[in-house]
Amino acid sequence: MTTSDVLHAAAGGVCWITLNRPEAMNAVTWEQRERIIGLLGAASEDPAVRAVVLTATGKGFCAGADLRGSPSADERLPGDVARMIRLGAQRLIGAVLDCEKPVLAAVNGTAAGIGAHLAFACDLVLASQEARFVEVFVRRGLVPDGGGAYLLPRLIGPQRTKELMFFGDALPAPEAERLGLVNRVVAPDALENTARTWAGRLASGPTRALALTKQLVNASLDTDRSTSFAAEAWAQEITMTTRDATEGVTSFVERRAAGFEGR
C-alpha cells in the first residue's frame, strides 16, 4: 500500500480520512485498515483535531474487505479466521467507536459488508442520494462480521436487522435515512460541502464534552440505569473542569455566542 490509498488532510480542526482505491470500489485492504486505525488514534491524541470525516473517492464508499491473497480453506488452521476478524475488521470498527473526536461518515456510493459497518459505526452519517448499503455477507454464505450484529440492532432493532442480513438486499440511501441508519441524504454534488459544514460545526464545539457525550451514548445500551446514571454524573464532573464549560456558562451570563477552544 502507498499512502495515496488512504488520503489524509487536516484543516480548520477537521481531520479528513479518504479511502482512495476507486478502481476497487474502495474495498479495504489490511494495510489500509491499519492506516485508518492509526489516523483515528492520532486524531484522538491531537488537541488540534476536533472532528474527523471519513469518506472515499470514486463511485463506491467501501465495497467491503479486499480478500485477494487470503489463504484458501485448505491452508487455514483452526483459529486463523477468528484471529483475522479480531485483529482486522473488529479493530477497525472499534477504532471508530473509540475515537475521542466525533466521526462523520460522508458516504458517496455503495457501502457493502464491512464498508456498511464502517459507516454505521460513525457518530453521524451523511449519504449521497446515489449511496446504498448492502449486508452482503449472506450472499457469500457468511455471517456478518466487523461488528454488524452489534451495531445494527442498536440502531434499528433486531427485526429490521434480520431482514437486511437474511436477504442481503441493497438498501437505498433514502430508505436508510427512514430507518435511522443515516442522518441526512443529500444530492451527490452537495455531499462534500455538507460534510464540511457539519464537520466545521463539530470542530467549533466543546470537544471534551462531545467526547464524553459520545462515550455515554455508545455505552448506554450495554449498561443498566444505575451504571449509566453514575457514568453521566462523573462525565459532568469532568466536563465542568474544562475551559469550554467555563466559557459556555460565562457566555450565557454575558448573553453572547460561546467561543469554544476544545479544551
N, C-alpha and C positions, 0 to 999 in steps of 0.2 A: 504494500500500500504506500502511496505517496500522500503527503499532507493535502494535496489537491482533492483527494477522495472525500475528505471532510474539511470543509472550509470553516475558518474561524475569523471572526471580526468582532471588535468591541468599540463602541462609541456611545456617548451620552448615558453611560451607566448600564448599557444593554450589551450582553454577550450574544452574538449570533452564531449558531452552530448549524451548518448546512450540509446535508448529505449530497454528494456530488458525483454520483455514478449514473447519470441519466440513461446511458446505454443499457444498463442492467435494471432499469426501473428502481434504482437505489436499493436493490437487495443488499443487505448489510453483511459485511464480512466480519470475521473475528477481529481483524486489525482495526476496522472501523469502530466496532463496539468498544474496544479498549481506548481508542482515541476520544470517543464521546464520553465515556466514563471518566477519563482523565480531565476533560474540559469541564464537566459538571462539578467534579471535585474541586478544581481550581476556582470555579465561579463561587462556590460556597466559601472558600477561604479569602477571596479577594474583596476587600471592602469597596473597591471602585465599581464592582459589578453589583447591580441591584435588581436585575431581571435577566432572564435567558429566553431566547427564541430558538426553537428547534424547527427547521424547515428543510426543504430539498429543492433541487433543480430538476428541470425537465417535466415530464408528464406524470411521474409517479412520486409519491411521498416516500414509500418504502414497500417493496414487494415481498418483504419477509426476510428470512435468513438466506444468505448465499451458501448453498450446500455443496457447491462444487469442491471436490477434493476431500470430502468427508469419507471416512472409512466405510467400506461395504459391510453388510451384515455378517459375513463370514470372517471379517477381520476384527470385529469388535469383541471386546471382553465384557463380561457382566460388570456393570457399574460405569462403563465408559459413557453411555448416553446420559445417565443421571448426572455425572460429573460435568459433562459438557453443558447441560442445561443450567446447572447451578452456577458454573463459572462464566457462562456466556449470557444467555437471554435473561436469566433472573437477575444477574448483576447489573445488566443494562437498565432494566425496569426499576430495580431498587435504587440505582443512581439518580434517576429522575424523581422518584418519590422522596428520596432523602436529601435532595439538593436544598440548601438553605435559602435559596432565592426562588421566587416564583418562576415557573417554567411555562411558557406559552408555546403551544404547537400551532404552526401555520401549515395546514395540510393542503398541498397544492394538487394532489391527484390520488391515485389508488394507494390505500394503506391496507396491506394484507398480512395476515399472520402476526408475527412479532412487530411488523410495521403498524398494524392497527393498535396493538397493545402499547407500543411506544407513544402513540398519540394519546390514548386514553389515560396513560399514567401522568400526563402533563396536568398542570393545575387549571389551565384554561385551554380550550381548543377552538381555533378558527378554521374554517374549511372553505375551500373554493366550491362553487356550485358543481364543478366537474369532479370533485373528490368522491370516493366511495370507500367503504370499509368492508373487508371480507375476512370472516373467520374460516380461513382456507384449510385448516388442519384436517377436517373431516374428509375433504376431497383427497387427501393423501393417506387416509386410514390411520390418522394420528389423533392424539388428544391435544387440546390447546396447551401451549407452554408459554413461557415468558409472562407468567402471572395473569393470564387471561381469566382463568376460573376464579381468581381472587378479585380482579378489578371489576369485571362486568356485572356480577350480581350486586355489588355495592353501588353501581351506577344506575342500573335499570331493573334490578330484581332477577330472581332465578328463572322465571318463566320466559321472559324475553331473551335472556342469556342462552337458555337451552335452544330456543328457536334459531337463533343466529348460529350457534355452534353445531347443532344437529344437522342443519340443512346446508350451511356454508354459502348461502346466497349473498350476493353483493348488496350492501346497504347504501343507497344514495345519500349524499350529504344532507339534503333536506329532511329525509326520514330520520337520519342520525340525530339531527337537531331536535326533531319532535320527540324522540325517545329520551333526550337528555344526555347523549354522548358528546354532543357538540354545542358550544355556547352560541356560535353565530356562523351563518353561512353567507358568503359574500361573492360577488362576481369575481371571476378569475383575475381580472386586471386590478381589482381593489384589494386583493389579499395582502400584498406586501405593505401597502400604505396603512391598512387597518391594523396589521401586526405591529407596525412601527408606532402607531398611535397608542394602542393598548400597552405595548411594552414601555413606551415613554411614560405613561401614567403609572405603571408599576414601579418604574425606576425613580419616579419622583415621590414615591410614597414612603412610609415609615418602615424601612427594610427589616428591622429586627421584629417589629410587630407582625409583619407579613409572614416571616419565617415561623414564628411561634403559632400564628393562626393556621398556617399550613400543617404544622405538626399536630395541632389539636384536632383539626378536621380529619386528617388522614388516620389518626388513631381512634377516632370516636366510635367507629363501627366495630372495633375489636375490644372495647372495654365496657365495663359496667358504668352505671351512672355515678357512683361514688368515686370511682377512679378518674372518670372524665372530669368531674367537678373539681377534684383535688388538683389535677393537672392544669385546669383552667385558672385556678386561684394562683398557683405558683407561676404560671406563664405571665399573669398580670403583675405579680410581684416583680418579676424580672423586667418586664416591659416598662414599668414605672420608673426604673432607674436609668432609662435611656435619655439621650439628649432630645430625641424626637418626641417623646412623651411630654417632656418639659415644654418644648416648642408648641406642641399641639394644644396643651392647656393654656399657655400664655397667649397664643394667637386667638384662641376662643375668647379669653377675657378682653383682649385688645381689639376684638372684632375685625380681624384681618385674616388673610389666607395664610395657612401654615407653610413654612419653608423647611421641609424635612431634609436631613443630611444623610440619612441611612445609618445613623449611629445612636 
